[in-house]
């Protein structure tokens, strides 16, 4: 068919009625609508649309208004609100009222609470070969070498292992070589620590588990050699990557921060889930029959409670929450009124406004900022200046190593006779001079004897 217009003919046209209407998601016709539009801008949603329309209709001079509001309201106002939430959290917890020395003492107690005896057997004596192997495993270069192997092994994930590609076999052989190196690392540590000493550490158990999976993958690769074995190899590499957190002090502190923050914010997280569940049930009742539009469609809607909870998790991240809200406000002629509420696919302006604004304020401005306050508190604990602390991490690590030399059976306790040996080997701020602190040492031994006998 030829759709070209011949000479002398006019192009077909479609007559569309011109309608003078506001933009779909915002207007400044009254104070309420203006406040709603600016409240959405506080979340950095939709402000570019407002700016572009102001530029088009009024000019660049008027567009300065929205830029000033974004700077003052979003970048300064919201940040100050976050600061107030964190400050109130600190005051209610009492940390804001502590003096510098009291805060140092509290930080020290938290550090000591986290510190545990090392799950590494002491340096063997009387066996020269084991001693050399032990020194090798404790050397800094050995630890850096194994960490580098983990990183290079993880780099194999950058390329898809396709059975039809020629480079796949080369990548698989590189992974085999890495797994052999990791197996040698496990054997070396077992020789240095003895099997019983090696098994005491949870990190060593995880390393052995991943290494065993790697050896199983090597066998499956040479026997089966298909896409399933490649997927198995991918899984082993991913599991291996998590072992790097225990090979570096900074990464270990970061993981400790994450773990401690999770346990301290457990009830806040549970409250967040309860809040989302409650709003999910309410959303299913209010917006379960709303027609599908731009932001509400077959993959994102409130038709069921599970879909509503998924939508609210999306709103927690701030992803197009204002579009979802405006779609739930849809009115005639963009929807159809039914005989009753359940047969209508229209929304409700007032309930939608109360539902989404209250949820967004409670989640984004309060609950999430409380989680930020907890994480900041733990980061300040792990990454505070060593000079300001009563005991640095180096002092705690020195005490752990010294304890490890005295507690050869890894029982977590020593006898009274071994206390003097422990104190003599301490260095740094914990160092004890018996010529000056003999009376203090005797008093400490007396108090420990009382505690062992059950006296208060």
Protein Blocks (a to p, Z undefined) as FASTA:
>chain_A
ZZbdcehiacddddddddddddfkbcckbmklmmmmmmmmmnopoklmmmmmmmmmnojk
lmmmmmmmmmmmmmmmmmmmmmmmmmmmmmmnommmpcfklmmmmmmmmmmmmpccdfbd
cddehiaklmmmmmmmmpmklmmmmmmmmmmmmmmmmpccdfkbmklmmmmmmmmmmmmm
mmmmmmmmmmmnopklmmmpmklmmmmmmmmmmmmmmmmmmmnopaklmmmmmmmmmmmm
mmmmmmpfklmmmmmmmmmmmmmmmmmmmmmmmmmmmmmmmmmmmmmmgccdfklcfklc
ckbmklmmmmmmmmmnopaklmmmmmmmpccfkbccdfblmlpcbdcfklmmmmmmmmmm
mmmmmmmmmmmmmmmmmmmmmmgcfklpmbdfklmmmmmmmmmmmmmnonopacfklmmm
mmmmpghjllccfklmmmmmmmmmmmmmmmmnopZZ
